[in-house]
Amino acid sequence: MGRLLKWLFYLVILAAIALVAYAYLGEFFGADFSPPQAEIRQPVDLDVD
């Protein structure tokens, strides 16, 4: 049981490292994480009595 938990711990650490690496290097693989750049204007009605 201890051996299984140790391998699971190693797998979680490896997955976290891979996720961080993909976040930094994702643009080289074709992933675009930037939000769309567009201005949005909406009127706001304030109900003040």
mmCIF file of the N, C-alpha and C atoms, coordinates in Angstrom:
data_MODEL
# 
_entry.id   MODEL 
# 
loop_
_atom_site.group_PDB 
_atom_site.id 
_atom_site.type_symbol 
_atom_site.label_atom_id 
_atom_site.label_alt_id 
_atom_site.label_comp_id 
_atom_site.label_asym_id 
_atom_site.label_entity_id 
_atom_site.label_seq_id 
_atom_site.pdbx_PDB_ins_code 
_atom_site.Cartn_x 
_atom_site.Cartn_y 
_atom_site.Cartn_z 
_atom_site.occupancy 
_atom_site.B_iso_or_equiv 
_atom_site.pdbx_formal_charge 
_atom_site.auth_seq_id 
_atom_site.auth_comp_id 
_atom_site.auth_asym_id 
_atom_site.auth_atom_id 
_atom_site.pdbx_PDB_model_num 
ATOM 1   N N  . MET A 1 1  ? 0.823   -1.197 0.000   1.00 0.00 ? 1  MET A N  1 
ATOM 2   C CA . MET A 1 1  ? 0.000   0.000  0.000   1.00 0.00 ? 1  MET A CA 1 
ATOM 3   C C  . MET A 1 1  ? 0.866   1.260  0.000   1.00 0.00 ? 1  MET A C  1 
ATOM 4   N N  . GLY A 1 2  ? 1.944   1.228  0.756   1.00 0.00 ? 2  GLY A N  1 
ATOM 5   C CA . GLY A 1 2  ? 2.850   2.373  0.800   1.00 0.00 ? 2  GLY A CA 1 
ATOM 6   C C  . GLY A 1 2  ? 3.517   2.620  -0.538  1.00 0.00 ? 2  GLY A C  1 
ATOM 7   N N  . ARG A 1 3  ? 3.841   1.546  -1.234  1.00 0.00 ? 3  ARG A N  1 
ATOM 8   C CA . ARG A 1 3  ? 4.477   1.679  -2.536  1.00 0.00 ? 3  ARG A CA 1 
ATOM 9   C C  . ARG A 1 3  ? 3.521   2.329  -3.544  1.00 0.00 ? 3  ARG A C  1 
ATOM 10  N N  . LEU A 1 4  ? 2.241   1.960  -3.466  1.00 0.00 ? 4  LEU A N  1 
ATOM 11  C CA . LEU A 1 4  ? 1.236   2.547  -4.350  1.00 0.00 ? 4  LEU A CA 1 
ATOM 12  C C  . LEU A 1 4  ? 1.068   4.041  -4.079  1.00 0.00 ? 4  LEU A C  1 
ATOM 13  N N  . LEU A 1 5  ? 1.040   4.426  -2.822  1.00 0.00 ? 5  LEU A N  1 
ATOM 14  C CA . LEU A 1 5  ? 0.914   5.840  -2.475  1.00 0.00 ? 5  LEU A CA 1 
ATOM 15  C C  . LEU A 1 5  ? 2.138   6.639  -2.922  1.00 0.00 ? 5  LEU A C  1 
ATOM 16  N N  . LYS A 1 6  ? 3.303   6.024  -2.824  1.00 0.00 ? 6  LYS A N  1 
ATOM 17  C CA . LYS A 1 6  ? 4.522   6.695  -3.249  1.00 0.00 ? 6  LYS A CA 1 
ATOM 18  C C  . LYS A 1 6  ? 4.486   6.944  -4.758  1.00 0.00 ? 6  LYS A C  1 
ATOM 19  N N  . TRP A 1 7  ? 4.071   5.960  -5.547  1.00 0.00 ? 7  TRP A N  1 
ATOM 20  C CA . TRP A 1 7  ? 3.980   6.136  -6.995  1.00 0.00 ? 7  TRP A CA 1 
ATOM 21  C C  . TRP A 1 7  ? 2.892   7.129  -7.375  1.00 0.00 ? 7  TRP A C  1 
ATOM 22  N N  . LEU A 1 8  ? 1.805   7.139  -6.633  1.00 0.00 ? 8  LEU A N  1 
ATOM 23  C CA . LEU A 1 8  ? 0.751   8.110  -6.873  1.00 0.00 ? 8  LEU A CA 1 
ATOM 24  C C  . LEU A 1 8  ? 1.242   9.525  -6.578  1.00 0.00 ? 8  LEU A C  1 
ATOM 25  N N  . PHE A 1 9  ? 2.006   9.686  -5.516  1.00 0.00 ? 9  PHE A N  1 
ATOM 26  C CA . PHE A 1 9  ? 2.592   10.977 -5.183  1.00 0.00 ? 9  PHE A CA 1 
ATOM 27  C C  . PHE A 1 9  ? 3.536   11.439 -6.293  1.00 0.00 ? 9  PHE A C  1 
ATOM 28  N N  . TYR A 1 10 ? 4.377   10.546 -6.795  1.00 0.00 ? 10 TYR A N  1 
ATOM 29  C CA . TYR A 1 10 ? 5.285   10.881 -7.885  1.00 0.00 ? 10 TYR A CA 1 
ATOM 30  C C  . TYR A 1 10 ? 4.511   11.269 -9.144  1.00 0.00 ? 10 TYR A C  1 
ATOM 31  N N  . LEU A 1 11 ? 3.428   10.584 -9.410  1.00 0.00 ? 11 LEU A N  1 
ATOM 32  C CA . LEU A 1 11 ? 2.617   10.880 -10.586 1.00 0.00 ? 11 LEU A CA 1 
ATOM 33  C C  . LEU A 1 11 ? 1.959   12.256 -10.468 1.00 0.00 ? 11 LEU A C  1 
ATOM 34  N N  . VAL A 1 12 ? 1.493   12.611 -9.294  1.00 0.00 ? 12 VAL A N  1 
ATOM 35  C CA . VAL A 1 12 ? 0.886   13.932 -9.085  1.00 0.00 ? 12 VAL A CA 1 
ATOM 36  C C  . VAL A 1 12 ? 1.930   15.030 -9.257  1.00 0.00 ? 12 VAL A C  1 
ATOM 37  N N  . ILE A 1 13 ? 3.122   14.828 -8.728  1.00 0.00 ? 13 ILE A N  1 
ATOM 38  C CA . ILE A 1 13 ? 4.198   15.819 -8.875  1.00 0.00 ? 13 ILE A CA 1 
ATOM 39  C C  . ILE A 1 13 ? 4.581   15.967 -10.348 1.00 0.00 ? 13 ILE A C  1 
ATOM 40  N N  . LEU A 1 14 ? 4.689   14.873 -11.056 1.00 0.00 ? 14 LEU A N  1 
ATOM 41  C CA . LEU A 1 14 ? 5.030   14.910 -12.477 1.00 0.00 ? 14 LEU A CA 1 
ATOM 42  C C  . LEU A 1 14 ? 3.939   15.611 -13.282 1.00 0.00 ? 14 LEU A C  1 
ATOM 43  N N  . ALA A 1 15 ? 2.672   15.367 -12.950 1.00 0.00 ? 15 ALA A N  1 
ATOM 44  C CA . ALA A 1 15 ? 1.563   16.029 -13.645 1.00 0.00 ? 15 ALA A CA 1 
ATOM 45  C C  . ALA A 1 15 ? 1.570   17.525 -13.378 1.00 0.00 ? 15 ALA A C  1 
ATOM 46  N N  . ALA A 1 16 ? 1.886   17.948 -12.159 1.00 0.00 ? 16 ALA A N  1 
ATOM 47  C CA . ALA A 1 16 ? 1.950   19.369 -11.838 1.00 0.00 ? 16 ALA A CA 1 
ATOM 48  C C  . ALA A 1 16 ? 3.078   20.048 -12.615 1.00 0.00 ? 16 ALA A C  1 
ATOM 49  N N  . ILE A 1 17 ? 4.219   19.396 -12.705 1.00 0.00 ? 17 ILE A N  1 
ATOM 50  C CA . ILE A 1 17 ? 5.339   19.953 -13.473 1.00 0.00 ? 17 ILE A CA 1 
ATOM 51  C C  . ILE A 1 17 ? 4.976   20.050 -14.949 1.00 0.00 ? 17 ILE A C  1 
ATOM 52  N N  . ALA A 1 18 ? 4.301   19.041 -15.480 1.00 0.00 ? 18 ALA A N  1 
ATOM 53  C CA . ALA A 1 18 ? 3.890   19.063 -16.881 1.00 0.00 ? 18 ALA A CA 1 
ATOM 54  C C  . ALA A 1 18 ? 2.875   20.166 -17.146 1.00 0.00 ? 18 ALA A C  1 
ATOM 55  N N  . LEU A 1 19 ? 1.968   20.401 -16.215 1.00 0.00 ? 19 LEU A N  1 
ATOM 56  C CA . LEU A 1 19 ? 0.977   21.461 -16.378 1.00 0.00 ? 19 LEU A CA 1 
ATOM 57  C C  . LEU A 1 19 ? 1.629   22.844 -16.380 1.00 0.00 ? 19 LEU A C  1 
ATOM 58  N N  . VAL A 1 20 ? 2.573   23.056 -15.492 1.00 0.00 ? 20 VAL A N  1 
ATOM 59  C CA . VAL A 1 20 ? 3.283   24.336 -15.454 1.00 0.00 ? 20 VAL A CA 1 
ATOM 60  C C  . VAL A 1 20 ? 4.115   24.521 -16.723 1.00 0.00 ? 20 VAL A C  1 
ATOM 61  N N  . ALA A 1 21 ? 4.765   23.476 -17.180 1.00 0.00 ? 21 ALA A N  1 
ATOM 62  C CA . ALA A 1 21 ? 5.555   23.559 -18.410 1.00 0.00 ? 21 ALA A CA 1 
ATOM 63  C C  . ALA A 1 21 ? 4.662   23.862 -19.604 1.00 0.00 ? 21 ALA A C  1 
ATOM 64  N N  . TYR A 1 22 ? 3.486   23.252 -19.673 1.00 0.00 ? 22 TYR A N  1 
ATOM 65  C CA . TYR A 1 22 ? 2.575   23.513 -20.779 1.00 0.00 ? 22 TYR A CA 1 
ATOM 66  C C  . TYR A 1 22 ? 2.042   24.941 -20.723 1.00 0.00 ? 22 TYR A C  1 
ATOM 67  N N  . ALA A 1 23 ? 1.826   25.464 -19.528 1.00 0.00 ? 23 ALA A N  1 
ATOM 68  C CA . ALA A 1 23 ? 1.344   26.837 -19.405 1.00 0.00 ? 23 ALA A CA 1 
ATOM 69  C C  . ALA A 1 23 ? 2.387   27.828 -19.926 1.00 0.00 ? 23 ALA A C  1 
ATOM 70  N N  . TYR A 1 24 ? 3.656   27.543 -19.706 1.00 0.00 ? 24 TYR A N  1 
ATOM 71  C CA . TYR A 1 24 ? 4.705   28.442 -20.178 1.00 0.00 ? 24 TYR A CA 1 
ATOM 72  C C  . TYR A 1 24 ? 5.088   28.182 -21.630 1.00 0.00 ? 24 TYR A C  1 
ATOM 73  N N  . LEU A 1 25 ? 5.048   26.926 -22.070 1.00 0.00 ? 25 LEU A N  1 
ATOM 74  C CA . LEU A 1 25 ? 5.512   26.581 -23.410 1.00 0.00 ? 25 LEU A CA 1 
ATOM 75  C C  . LEU A 1 25 ? 4.367   26.261 -24.361 1.00 0.00 ? 25 LEU A C  1 
ATOM 76  N N  . GLY A 1 26 ? 3.132   26.476 -23.959 1.00 0.00 ? 26 GLY A N  1 
ATOM 77  C CA . GLY A 1 26 ? 1.979   26.113 -24.775 1.00 0.00 ? 26 GLY A CA 1 
ATOM 78  C C  . GLY A 1 26 ? 1.899   26.853 -26.093 1.00 0.00 ? 26 GLY A C  1 
ATOM 79  N N  . GLU A 1 27 ? 2.386   28.080 -26.141 1.00 0.00 ? 27 GLU A N  1 
ATOM 80  C CA . GLU A 1 27 ? 2.312   28.842 -27.381 1.00 0.00 ? 27 GLU A CA 1 
ATOM 81  C C  . GLU A 1 27 ? 3.190   28.238 -28.472 1.00 0.00 ? 27 GLU A C  1 
ATOM 82  N N  . PHE A 1 28 ? 4.224   27.503 -28.099 1.00 0.00 ? 28 PHE A N  1 
ATOM 83  C CA . PHE A 1 28 ? 5.061   26.827 -29.097 1.00 0.00 ? 28 PHE A CA 1 
ATOM 84  C C  . PHE A 1 28 ? 4.361   25.606 -29.675 1.00 0.00 ? 28 PHE A C  1 
ATOM 85  N N  . PHE A 1 29 ? 3.344   25.097 -28.976 1.00 0.00 ? 29 PHE A N  1 
ATOM 86  C CA . PHE A 1 29 ? 2.581   23.943 -29.442 1.00 0.00 ? 29 PHE A CA 1 
ATOM 87  C C  . PHE A 1 29 ? 1.257   24.346 -30.083 1.00 0.00 ? 29 PHE A C  1 
ATOM 88  N N  . GLY A 1 30 ? 1.023   25.638 -30.226 1.00 0.00 ? 30 GLY A N  1 
ATOM 89  C CA . GLY A 1 30 ? -0.178  26.118 -30.900 1.00 0.00 ? 30 GLY A CA 1 
ATOM 90  C C  . GLY A 1 30 ? -1.313  26.504 -29.971 1.00 0.00 ? 30 GLY A C  1 
ATOM 91  N N  . ALA A 1 31 ? -1.112  26.500 -28.675 1.00 0.00 ? 31 ALA A N  1 
ATOM 92  C CA . ALA A 1 31 ? -2.160  26.884 -27.736 1.00 0.00 ? 31 ALA A CA 1 
ATOM 93  C C  . ALA A 1 31 ? -2.070  28.382 -27.478 1.00 0.00 ? 31 ALA A C  1 
ATOM 94  N N  . ASP A 1 32 ? -3.212  29.055 -27.521 1.00 0.00 ? 32 ASP A N  1 
ATOM 95  C CA . ASP A 1 32 ? -3.249  30.496 -27.274 1.00 0.00 ? 32 ASP A CA 1 
ATOM 96  C C  . ASP A 1 32 ? -4.102  30.735 -26.042 1.00 0.00 ? 32 ASP A C  1 
ATOM 97  N N  . PHE A 1 33 ? -3.488  31.165 -24.956 1.00 0.00 ? 33 PHE A N  1 
ATOM 98  C CA . PHE A 1 33 ? -4.183  31.349 -23.689 1.00 0.00 ? 33 PHE A CA 1 
ATOM 99  C C  . PHE A 1 33 ? -4.610  32.803 -23.458 1.00 0.00 ? 33 PHE A C  1 
ATOM 100 N N  . SER A 1 34 ? -4.337  33.692 -24.406 1.00 0.00 ? 34 SER A N  1 
ATOM 101 C CA . SER A 1 34 ? -4.670  35.094 -24.192 1.00 0.00 ? 34 SER A CA 1 
ATOM 102 C C  . SER A 1 34 ? -6.168  35.316 -24.435 1.00 0.00 ? 34 SER A C  1 
ATOM 103 N N  . PRO A 1 35 ? -6.781  36.198 -23.668 1.00 0.00 ? 35 PRO A N  1 
ATOM 104 C CA . PRO A 1 35 ? -8.207  36.489 -23.869 1.00 0.00 ? 35 PRO A CA 1 
ATOM 105 C C  . PRO A 1 35 ? -8.400  37.325 -25.129 1.00 0.00 ? 35 PRO A C  1 
ATOM 106 N N  . PRO A 1 36 ? -9.579  37.258 -25.732 1.00 0.00 ? 36 PRO A N  1 
ATOM 107 C CA . PRO A 1 36 ? -9.828  38.093 -26.911 1.00 0.00 ? 36 PRO A CA 1 
ATOM 108 C C  . PRO A 1 36 ? -9.845  39.570 -26.515 1.00 0.00 ? 36 PRO A C  1 
ATOM 109 N N  . GLN A 1 37 ? -9.215  40.384 -27.342 1.00 0.00 ? 37 GLN A N  1 
ATOM 110 C CA . GLN A 1 37 ? -9.109  41.809 -27.064 1.00 0.00 ? 37 GLN A CA 1 
ATOM 111 C C  . GLN A 1 37 ? -10.231 42.543 -27.787 1.00 0.00 ? 37 GLN A C  1 
ATOM 112 N N  . ALA A 1 38 ? -11.277 42.884 -27.066 1.00 0.00 ? 38 ALA A N  1 
ATOM 113 C CA . ALA A 1 38 ? -12.395 43.633 -27.642 1.00 0.00 ? 38 ALA A CA 1 
ATOM 114 C C  . ALA A 1 38 ? -13.008 44.506 -26.554 1.00 0.00 ? 38 ALA A C  1 
ATOM 115 N N  . GLU A 1 39 ? -13.393 45.723 -26.946 1.00 0.00 ? 39 GLU A N  1 
ATOM 116 C CA . GLU A 1 39 ? -14.029 46.620 -25.998 1.00 0.00 ? 39 GLU A CA 1 
ATOM 117 C C  . GLU A 1 39 ? -15.526 46.372 -26.019 1.00 0.00 ? 39 GLU A C  1 
ATOM 118 N N  . ILE A 1 40 ? -16.112 46.240 -24.858 1.00 0.00 ? 40 ILE A N  1 
ATOM 119 C CA . ILE A 1 40 ? -17.545 45.987 -24.738 1.00 0.00 ? 40 ILE A CA 1 
ATOM 120 C C  . ILE A 1 40 ? -18.160 47.130 -23.939 1.00 0.00 ? 40 ILE A C  1 
ATOM 121 N N  . ARG A 1 41 ? -19.185 47.753 -24.506 1.00 0.00 ? 41 ARG A N  1 
ATOM 122 C CA . ARG A 1 41 ? -19.878 48.845 -23.817 1.00 0.00 ? 41 ARG A CA 1 
ATOM 123 C C  . ARG A 1 41 ? -21.330 48.446 -23.641 1.00 0.00 ? 41 ARG A C  1 
ATOM 124 N N  . GLN A 1 42 ? -21.822 48.556 -22.409 1.00 0.00 ? 42 GLN A N  1 
ATOM 125 C CA . GLN A 1 42 ? -23.211 48.268 -22.106 1.00 0.00 ? 42 GLN A CA 1 
ATOM 126 C C  . GLN A 1 42 ? -23.754 49.398 -21.244 1.00 0.00 ? 42 GLN A C  1 
ATOM 127 N N  . PRO A 1 43 ? -24.945 49.918 -21.581 1.00 0.00 ? 43 PRO A N  1 
ATOM 128 C CA . PRO A 1 43 ? -25.521 50.960 -20.742 1.00 0.00 ? 43 PRO A CA 1 
ATOM 129 C C  . PRO A 1 43 ? -26.004 50.380 -19.414 1.00 0.00 ? 43 PRO A C  1 
ATOM 130 N N  . VAL A 1 44 ? -25.872 51.183 -18.371 1.00 0.00 ? 44 VAL A N  1 
ATOM 131 C CA . VAL A 1 44 ? -26.280 50.763 -17.029 1.00 0.00 ? 44 VAL A CA 1 
ATOM 132 C C  . VAL A 1 44 ? -27.357 51.722 -16.562 1.00 0.00 ? 44 VAL A C  1 
ATOM 133 N N  . ASP A 1 45 ? -28.522 51.167 -16.184 1.00 0.00 ? 45 ASP A N  1 
ATOM 134 C CA . ASP A 1 45 ? -29.601 51.973 -15.634 1.00 0.00 ? 45 ASP A CA 1 
ATOM 135 C C  . ASP A 1 45 ? -29.575 51.866 -14.125 1.00 0.00 ? 45 ASP A C  1 
ATOM 136 N N  . LEU A 1 46 ? -29.381 53.003 -13.454 1.00 0.00 ? 46 LEU A N  1 
ATOM 137 C CA . LEU A 1 46 ? -29.374 53.025 -12.001 1.00 0.00 ? 46 LEU A CA 1 
ATOM 138 C C  . LEU A 1 46 ? -30.751 53.441 -11.514 1.00 0.00 ? 46 LEU A C  1 
ATOM 139 N N  . ASP A 1 47 ? -31.341 52.631 -10.657 1.00 0.00 ? 47 ASP A N  1 
ATOM 140 C CA . ASP A 1 47 ? -32.665 52.906 -10.132 1.00 0.00 ? 47 ASP A CA 1 
ATOM 141 C C  . ASP A 1 47 ? -32.528 53.646 -8.802  1.00 0.00 ? 47 ASP A C  1 
ATOM 142 N N  . VAL A 1 48 ? -32.390 54.976 -8.891  1.00 0.00 ? 48 VAL A N  1 
ATOM 143 C CA . VAL A 1 48 ? -32.194 55.803 -7.702  1.00 0.00 ? 48 VAL A CA 1 
ATOM 144 C C  . VAL A 1 48 ? -33.468 56.610 -7.479  1.00 0.00 ? 48 VAL A C  1 
ATOM 145 N N  . ASP A 1 49 ? -34.072 56.455 -6.312  1.00 0.00 ? 49 ASP A N  1 
ATOM 146 C CA . ASP A 1 49 ? -35.291 57.206 -5.993  1.00 0.00 ? 49 ASP A CA 1 
ATOM 147 C C  . ASP A 1 49 ? -35.016 58.270 -4.971  1.00 0.00 ? 49 ASP A C  1 
# 
